[in-house]
Amino acid sequence: MLTREDDIDAHALHRQGWTISAIARHLGHDRKTIRAYLAGDREPGVRKRTIADPFEPFVEYCRRRLAEDPHLWATTLFDEVVELGYAGSYPTFTRQLRTRALRPACEACRPTKGRPVAVIEHPAGEETQWDWVELPDPPKAWGWGKNAHLLVGVLAHSGRWRGALLESEEQAHLIAGLDQITRALGGVTKSWRFDRMATVCHPPTGRVTATFAAVAKHYGVQVSICPPRRGNRKGVVEKAVHVAAQRFWRTLPDDVSVEEAQARLDKWCTTRGDTRLRATKDGKSSVATVAAAEPLAPVPAAPFPATATVTRKVSAQALVAHRGNFYSVPPELARTTVAVSVRLGTGHLDIHAGPDAVAPVIARHRLAAPGTGVMVRDHGHVTALNTEAMKAATSQIPHRSKVRIPPGPEALAAAAQLRTGQPTTATAEAAAVVIDLSRYAQAAHGRNTLT
């Protein structure tokens, strides 16, 4: 076997006019070996087998079986070829399948990575791409559980993106995020592209739901649904999601509120994301410059009137926390669970006397600016809370724990009766009660006859 270096030298010397015998003597190999490499019959670095390949007779069978069933397990195929006379081991068998590339790729199951990717044109003002991302382990003070939900919207042409931290992925919260991000992006494109999320379309068919169709009409956009398992079709928003998870969420401290986290994200998008350079036909320009030139339609003056509902635990002070502010409820609801509903476009919120929005509304307050820490309290709630607090208050001195209180006269009398075996007064009275049925018989005598 010749190494690649010897093979290079052999070809170079052959071009210089050396004979095969001279090259063989110079390199220390047999003339037949040199002749085979110069003729291209041998490959450098690959040793020629001295015996026949035991797998060669089974190559065609394996190729045909895997063409019929690309997902056939190698163990099952190995059992079949063993019955046909294959004497090799299972590791050798699987190695032959890999080196000979006998298993065809299944396009239906092939992942997106590694596929050819077409260049997708994104005209200016044409498309906004949307996607959810679940961010694990939010700060415990948020009370959001295991995951926070970030809705990301990207202008596909310029790459400008914004995000909205939301408590849920329900349709009302999705609509609130769409409106918030659309206003932050500066306008509405002609089309909104989504993957097959159930709040937008029916996942099996991709047809837009009736409820979201009303939302699309309100904002004057077309709804484009990605084909299933085609992540490259919305690669712009996928990259923005990756950036949000790694450059914003990964370094977020534990002591920030939801509103502070949202402000940090907005600042990052403005100072970092919008300053990225993009290649354009006129040279390199920043994302903000390219986005400013996009022909976007104006956002409707009022958001779509969806009602977002969340559940909250009422504090001991009869206050309900919502988006960084506190709102009062009647004192009898302290430490209970209530529902808070906000209709987009209105300036108030409703608090329901139960964990869902079907319960009656027991309080309505004006909405304060998110994250300002304002305490909005109704005068009637304040008066009722003070009244209940005064009722519960007492001027008595609390009992001391380190005092001597021996058994009193009644306890001593009961103890004496227990020692003598005599029943107590209550037991004696109970024993004295005897039911005499003859009295009932006398009272009922003659009542069943006419006189």
Buried (B, 14 or more C-beta within 10 A) or exposed (E): BBEEEBBEBBEEBBEEEBEBEBBBEBBEBEBEBBBBBBEEEBBBEEEEEEEEEEBEEBBEBBBEBBEEEBEBEBEEBBEBBBEEEBEBEEEEBBEBBEEEEBBEEEEEEEEEEEEEEEEEEBEBBBBBBBBBBEBEEBBEEBBBEEEBBBBBBBBBBBBBBBBBBBBEBBBBBBBBBBBBBBBBBBBBBBBBBBBBBEBBBEEEEBEBBEEBBEBBEBBEBEBBBBEEEEBBBBBBBBBBBEBBBEEBBEEBEEEBBBBBBBBBBBEBBBEEBBEBEBEEEEEEBBBBBBBBEBEBBEBBEEBBEBBBBBBBEBEEEBBBBBBBBBBBBBBEBBEBEBBBBBBBEBEEBBBBBBBEBEEEEBBEBEBBEBBEEBEBBBEEBEEBBEEBEEEEEEEEEEEEEEEEEEEEEEEEEEEEBEEEEEEEEEEEEEEEEEEEEEEEEEEEEEEEEEE
